[in-house]
Amino acid sequence: MTRVLVTGGAGYIGANICSVLIEKGYRVIVVDDFSNGLSSRLENLKVEVKEGDILNREFLLEAMLGVDAVIHLAAKKSVEESVANPLKYYENNVAGTINVIGAMATAGVKKAIFSSTAVVYDSTAGLPLKETDKKNPLSPYAQSKLLGEDLFSKVSEATGISSISLRYFNVVGAGGPNLGDNARDNLVPKTFLALKQGRKPQVYGTDYKTKDGTCIRDYIHVSDLADAHVLAMEKMSNAPESKVLNLGSGSGYSVLEMMSQIRISTGIDFKEDLMDRRAGDPSVLIADISKVKEELGWMPKRNLKEMIDSAWSAERAGQSK
């Protein structure tokens, strides 16, 4: 049985990936320090948990013995916090990734999937965004992810490690009732929190040059994203190589369209609190997913209704607190 180590496996995306891996018959080892991850997400998953910090290479090396592939998600991920405390982000995200690669090289693990992000792109690049488009990471968080991609790329030939970096766009939904998103700075869980507290959800900017004046973003169901990770691992070459692929739906929804679907899915009639634009928010961000379709034969299967319905189901289950 193939053994897969998932760093950050108790996180929102990590636990959803673990769930799909287990369904497909893989043996899963989770490495997490539980600074952000939730142990409740792993309660119904048959995973081996190794609690520890990716900054501890000896711990990582011990965890990787006998492992066939690594999916590296463990990272600090708040843009705002990274601006306030950049050293924390470079230490955890960049030094942590160096430790993961170093432990892989020592343990002889040859396949890696790296969790990256669409915020590495220059927001003024053409649409939809292609993997080859200009990069302009505006925060230490974004810079740390681009550096992570570069690290995997640069060491592939020397270490014999094959890697695929997956640039996520906006991830929504849940693969089960205890697999919801608890990051309250993301649009959907942030809106749910406002509704639970009896507040109006905030919408930033209504004067963009879009169909309804609000920002348009590319949203992908977390289960589709998890499927892509498994496909990437299965199709990865045994020869040393590195690739970068976008993960999105290839289409976009405005903030007001998201609010409309949230009203339908929750059954709650609410009004939005319309705010001024936030500095630096581009009007439209949509992924070109032609490369991931070609390379992996992957296509997103789930629509917006399924994204919001599953997210609300997890929210009601009380597991994404």
RODO-2510 file (C-alpha; in nm, 4 decimals, decimal comma):
residues 321
     n   res          X          Y          Z
     1     m     0,0000     0,0000     0,0000
     2     t     0,1362     0,3421    -0,0990
     3     r     0,2228     0,5557     0,2023
     4     v     0,1592     0,9299     0,1704
     5     l     0,2748     1,1869     0,4258
     6     v     0,0612     1,5018     0,4440
     7     t     0,2106     1,7990     0,6283
     8     g    -0,0652     2,0207     0,7668
     9     g    -0,3066     1,7293     0,7319
    10     a    -0,5318     1,8545     1,0137
    11     g    -0,5953     2,1814     0,8307
    12     y    -0,9027     2,2552     0,6204
    13     i    -0,7543     2,1588     0,2844
    14     g    -0,5224     1,8959     0,4311
    15     a    -0,7999     1,6975     0,5990
    16     n    -1,0101     1,7016     0,2824
    17     i    -0,7113     1,5664     0,0873
    18     c    -0,6547     1,2981     0,3520
    19     s    -1,0196     1,1936     0,3215
    20     v    -0,9867     1,1407    -0,0553
    21     l    -0,6539     0,9574    -0,0184
    22     i    -0,8084     0,7143     0,2303
    23     e    -1,1099     0,6578     0,0042
    24     k    -0,8666     0,5602    -0,2717
    25     g    -0,6843     0,3101    -0,0541
    26     y    -0,3708     0,5013     0,0436
    27     r    -0,2092     0,4794     0,3852
    28     v    -0,1872     0,8335     0,5225
    29     i     0,0536     0,9815     0,7756
    30     v    -0,0374     1,3295     0,9011
    31     v     0,2284     1,5676     1,0312
    32     d     0,0792     1,8683     1,2105
    33     d     0,1635     2,0876     1,5086
    34     f    -0,2077     2,1764     1,5535
    35     s    -0,1348     2,5488     1,5698
    36     n    -0,4052     2,5922     1,3040
    37     g    -0,5273     2,2397     1,2381
    38     l    -0,8158     2,0762     1,4236
    39     s    -0,7889     1,7263     1,5692
    40     s    -1,1666     1,6919     1,5205
    41     r    -1,1151     1,6839     1,1434
    42     l    -0,9163     1,3611     1,1773
    43     e    -1,1473     1,1781     1,4192
    44     n    -1,3265     0,9794     1,1494
    45     l    -1,0243     0,9347     0,9235
    46     k    -0,7976     0,6310     0,9489
    47     v    -0,4720     0,8248     0,9539
    48     e    -0,1515     0,7947     1,1528
    49     v    -0,0873     1,1251     1,3311
    50     k     0,2611     1,2492     1,4148
    51     e     0,2389     1,5729     1,6101
    52     g     0,5359     1,8015     1,5604
    53     d     0,6867     2,1056     1,3915
    54     i     0,8200     2,1094     1,0343
    55     l     1,1044     2,3283     1,1620
    56     n     1,2355     2,0139     1,3355
    57     r     1,4149     1,8221     1,0579
    58     e     1,4973     1,5226     1,2775
    59     f     1,1271     1,4825     1,3554
    60     l     1,0426     1,5117     0,9845
    61     l     1,3039     1,2573     0,8846
    62     e     1,1701     1,0034     1,1316
    63     a     0,8154     1,0644     1,0060
    64     m     0,9221     1,0134     0,6430
    65     l     1,0920     0,6772     0,6773
    66     g     0,9115     0,4321     0,4481
    67     v     0,7012     0,7046     0,2851
    68     d     0,6408     0,7012    -0,0928
    69     a     0,5189     1,0593    -0,1473
    70     v     0,4759     1,3875     0,0393
    71     i     0,1965     1,6426     0,0070
    72     h     0,3325     1,9574     0,1703
    73     l     0,0627     2,1963     0,2917
    74     a     0,1879     2,3052     0,6354
    75     a     0,2291     2,6844     0,6284
    76     k     0,1218     3,0072     0,7894
    77     k    -0,1268     3,1669     0,5516
    78     s    -0,2587     3,5061     0,6646
    79     v    -0,1606     3,7834     0,4244
    80     e    -0,2206     4,0512     0,6884
    81     e    -0,0209     3,8717     0,9583
    82     s     0,2649     3,8112     0,7159
    83     v     0,2933     4,1856     0,6532
    84     a     0,3009     4,2532     1,0280
    85     n     0,5393     3,9668     1,1072
    86     p     0,7339     3,8727     0,7916
    87     l     1,0111     3,6868     0,9749
    88     k     0,7573     3,4388     1,1139
    89     y     0,6399     3,3619     0,7600
    90     y     0,9834     3,3271     0,6048
    91     e     1,0968     3,1063     0,8921
    92     n     0,7937     2,8771     0,8921
    93     n     0,7066     2,8671     0,5220
    94     v     1,0519     2,8879     0,3625
    95     a     1,2735     2,7261     0,6256
    96     g     0,9986     2,4699     0,6851
    97     t     0,9914     2,3826     0,3157
    98     i     1,3716     2,3504     0,3124
    99     n     1,3405     2,1051     0,6008
   100     v     1,0730     1,9048     0,4169
   101     i     1,2912     1,8811     0,1053
   102     g     1,5997     1,7982     0,3118
   103     a     1,4185     1,5218     0,4990
   104     m     1,2810     1,3848     0,1716
   105     a     1,6274     1,3760     0,0176
   106     t     1,7740     1,1946     0,3198
   107     a     1,4843     0,9494     0,3442
   108     g     1,4837     0,8830    -0,0304
   109     v     1,1283     1,0076    -0,0914
   110     k     1,1045     1,1015    -0,4601
   111     k     0,7584     1,2560    -0,5100
   112     a     0,6220     1,5828    -0,3690
   113     i     0,3109     1,7940    -0,4162
   114     f     0,3537     2,1533    -0,2964
   115     s     0,0629     2,3726    -0,1918
   116     s     0,1005     2,7153    -0,3557
   117     t    -0,1337     3,0043    -0,4258
   118     a    -0,2693     3,2320    -0,6979
   119     v    -0,1604     3,5385    -0,5011
   120     v     0,1879     3,4948    -0,6507
   121     y     0,0550     3,6435    -0,9773
   122     d     0,0683     4,0047    -1,0853
   123     s    -0,2957     4,1122    -1,0631
   124     t    -0,2513     4,3286    -1,3736
   125     a    -0,1627     4,0271    -1,5894
   126     g    -0,4056     3,9234    -1,8616
   127     l    -0,7057     3,7042    -1,7921
   128     p    -0,7462     3,4195    -1,7432
   129     l    -0,4195     3,3796    -1,5534
   130     k    -0,1719     3,1302    -1,7007
   131     e     0,1117     2,9599    -1,5175
   132     t     0,3632     3,1536    -1,7287
   133     d     0,2126     3,4962    -1,6525
   134     k     0,4071     3,7611    -1,4641
   135     k     0,4504     3,7091    -1,0900
   136     n     0,4350     3,9909    -0,8377
   137     p     0,3918     3,8587    -0,4818
   138     l     0,2835     4,1582    -0,2744
   139     s     0,3077     4,0052     0,0740
   140     p     0,5640     3,7965     0,2634
   141     y     0,3078     3,5130     0,2549
   142     a     0,2900     3,5238    -0,1260
   143     q     0,6675     3,5602    -0,1525
   144     s     0,7185     3,2586     0,0737
   145     k     0,5018     3,0457    -0,1544
   146     l     0,6840     3,1526    -0,4703
   147     l     1,0145     3,0782    -0,2968
   148     g     0,8777     2,7347    -0,2045
   149     e     0,7974     2,6630    -0,5684
   150     d     1,1469     2,7731    -0,6639
   151     l     1,3090     2,5543    -0,3993
   152     f     1,1352     2,2412    -0,5252
   153     s     1,2203     2,3336    -0,8847
   154     k     1,5883     2,4015    -0,8180
   155     v     1,6581     2,0856    -0,6179
   156     s     1,4675     1,8387    -0,8369
   157     e     1,7586     1,7244    -1,0521
   158     a     2,0190     1,7249    -0,7755
   159     t     1,8012     1,5306    -0,5294
   160     g     1,6039     1,3145    -0,7722
   161     i     1,2781     1,4575    -0,6334
   162     s     0,9870     1,5128    -0,8729
   163     s     0,7488     1,7888    -0,7675
   164     i     0,4268     1,9550    -0,8756
   165     s     0,3357     2,2928    -0,7283
   166     l    -0,0388     2,3592    -0,7331
   167     r    -0,1507     2,7220    -0,7289
   168     y    -0,4875     2,7376    -0,5543
   169     f    -0,7463     2,9969    -0,6385
   170     n    -1,0417     3,0417    -0,3952
   171     v    -1,1212     2,7150    -0,2180
   172     v    -1,4769     2,6650    -0,0895
   173     g    -1,6935     2,3847     0,0439
   174     a    -1,6429     2,0716     0,2522
   175     g    -1,5992     1,7034     0,1794
   176     g    -1,7895     1,6076     0,4943
   177     p    -1,9603     1,7532     0,8026
   178     n    -1,6363     1,7810     1,0021
   179     l    -1,4224     1,9060     0,7124
   180     g    -1,5330     2,2694     0,6916
   181     d    -1,3283     2,5871     0,6595
   182     n    -1,2651     2,7647     0,9909
   183     a    -1,0603     3,0520     0,8416
   184     r    -1,2836     3,3476     0,9176
   185     d    -1,0961     3,5759     0,6784
   186     n    -1,2273     3,3773     0,3782
   187     l    -1,5469     3,5078     0,2181
   188     v    -1,7862     3,2174     0,2795
   189     p    -1,7003     3,1309     0,6434
   190     k    -1,6695     3,5025     0,7180
   191     t    -2,0245     3,5524     0,5850
   192     f    -2,1516     3,2562     0,7868
   193     l    -2,0018     3,4057     1,1024
   194     a    -2,1710     3,7408     1,0386
   195     l    -2,5070     3,5696     0,9914
   196     k    -2,4652     3,3655     1,3099
   197     q    -2,3870     3,6859     1,5002
   198     g    -2,6826     3,8732     1,3500
   199     r    -2,4619     4,1127     1,1507
   200     k    -2,4744     4,2144     0,7870
   201     p    -2,2011     4,0492     0,5769
   202     q    -1,9595     4,3086     0,4443
   203     v    -1,8998     4,3588     0,0708
   204     y    -1,5930     4,5648    -0,0188
   205     g    -1,6314     4,7693    -0,3358
   206     t    -1,9373     4,8065    -0,5592
   207     d    -1,7875     5,0249    -0,8332
   208     y    -1,5623     4,7776    -1,0144
   209     k    -1,5977     4,7390    -1,3912
   210     t    -1,7804     4,4085    -1,3567
   211     k    -2,1384     4,2970    -1,4260
   212     d    -2,2666     4,4035    -1,0821
   213     g    -1,9822     4,6282    -0,9627
   214     t    -1,8303     4,3753    -0,7176
   215     c    -1,5089     4,1740    -0,7450
   216     i    -1,5091     3,8499    -0,9420
   217     r    -1,3078     3,5513    -0,8192
   218     d    -1,2474     3,1934    -0,9297
   219     y    -1,3908     2,9465    -0,6762
   220     i    -1,3134     2,5744    -0,6609
   221     h    -1,4758     2,3063    -0,4443
   222     v    -1,2278     2,1638    -0,1937
   223     s    -1,3177     1,8084    -0,3009
   224     d    -1,2277     1,8887    -0,6624
   225     l    -0,9014     2,0353    -0,5353
   226     a    -0,8347     1,7209    -0,3289
   227     d    -0,9002     1,5000    -0,6326
   228     a    -0,6417     1,7005    -0,8274
   229     h    -0,3757     1,6346    -0,5619
   230     v    -0,4260     1,2599    -0,5848
   231     l    -0,4192     1,2686    -0,9659
   232     a    -0,1030     1,4796    -0,9610
   233     m     0,0677     1,2299    -0,7324
   234     e    -0,0420     0,9324    -0,9411
   235     k     0,0647     1,0845    -1,2744
   236     m     0,3964     1,2195    -1,1523
   237     s     0,6978     1,0903    -1,3416
   238     n     0,9634     0,8853    -1,1650
   239     a     1,2252     1,0984    -1,3423
   240     p     1,3255     1,4193    -1,1634
   241     e     1,1077     1,7067    -1,2847
   242     s     0,9118     2,0014    -1,1538
   243     k     0,5844     2,1502    -1,2762
   244     v     0,3460     2,4265    -1,1763
   245     l    -0,0296     2,3976    -1,2333
   246     n    -0,3258     2,6257    -1,1606
   247     l    -0,6163     2,4836    -0,9622
   248     g    -0,9394     2,6733    -1,0126
   249     s    -1,2700     2,6319    -1,1926
   250     g    -1,1741     2,8429    -1,4932
   251     s    -1,4751     3,0681    -1,4365
   252     g    -1,5692     3,3364    -1,1881
   253     y    -1,8459     3,4569    -0,9579
   254     s    -1,8943     3,8069    -0,8234
   255     v    -1,9229     3,8754    -0,4513
   256     l    -2,2932     3,9549    -0,4925
   257     e    -2,3463     3,6267    -0,6810
   258     m    -2,1825     3,4480    -0,3905
   259     m    -2,4136     3,6302    -0,1487
   260     s    -2,7151     3,5302    -0,3563
   261     q    -2,6202     3,1615    -0,3422
   262     i    -2,5510     3,1868     0,0305
   263     r    -2,9053     3,3223     0,0772
   264     i    -3,0443     3,0248    -0,1167
   265     s    -2,8284     2,7609     0,0549
   266     t    -2,8830     2,8896     0,4096
   267     g    -3,2445     2,9954     0,3705
   268     i    -3,1531     3,3202     0,5473
   269     d    -3,2695     3,6465     0,3907
   270     f    -3,0122     3,9139     0,4632
   271     k    -2,8868     4,2467     0,3351
   272     e    -2,5209     4,3181     0,2688
   273     d    -2,3241     4,6012     0,4275
   274     l    -2,1759     4,7752     0,1231
   275     m    -1,8301     4,9127     0,1996
   276     d    -1,5619     5,1037     0,0127
   277     r    -1,2994     4,9149    -0,1848
   278     r    -1,0039     4,7643    -0,0032
   279     a    -0,6639     4,8755    -0,1267
   280     g    -0,5044     4,6309    -0,3676
   281     d    -0,8129     4,4237    -0,4516
   282     p    -0,8126     4,3549    -0,8287
   283     s    -1,1495     4,3513    -1,0023
   284     v    -1,1230     4,0040    -1,1589
   285     l    -0,9047     3,6979    -1,0948
   286     i    -0,9776     3,3816    -1,2949
   287     a    -0,7542     3,0809    -1,3620
   288     d    -0,6594     2,9375    -1,6968
   289     i    -0,6904     2,5648    -1,6219
   290     s    -0,6036     2,4312    -1,9668
   291     k    -0,2636     2,3047    -1,8492
   292     v    -0,3972     2,1021    -1,5555
   293     k    -0,6640     1,9531    -1,7841
   294     e    -0,3956     1,8494    -2,0310
   295     e    -0,1365     1,7306    -1,7783
   296     l    -0,3652     1,5458    -1,5360
   297     g    -0,6886     1,4905    -1,7258
   298     w    -0,8572     1,6748    -1,4389
   299     m    -1,1773     1,8785    -1,4554
   300     p    -1,3711     2,0422    -1,1707
   301     k    -1,7004     1,8560    -1,1217
   302     r    -1,8877     2,0524    -0,8570
   303     n    -2,0813     2,3756    -0,9111
   304     l    -2,1338     2,6820    -0,6922
   305     k    -2,4482     2,5424    -0,5310
   306     e    -2,2604     2,2306    -0,4231
   307     m    -1,9774     2,4450    -0,2852
   308     i    -2,2054     2,6577    -0,0660
   309     d    -2,4431     2,3750     0,0303
   310     s    -2,1541     2,1605     0,1558
   311     a    -1,9928     2,4538     0,3379
   312     w    -2,3205     2,5377     0,5124
   313     s    -2,3771     2,1725     0,6050
   314     a    -2,0353     2,1644     0,7743
   315     e    -2,1061     2,4987     0,9441
   316     r    -2,4352     2,3671     1,0852
   317     a    -2,2605     2,0528     1,2067
   318     g    -2,0572     2,2819     1,4285
   319     q    -1,7246     2,1319     1,3279
   320     s    -1,5736     2,4360     1,1545
   321     k    -1,5541     2,6629     1,4586
***
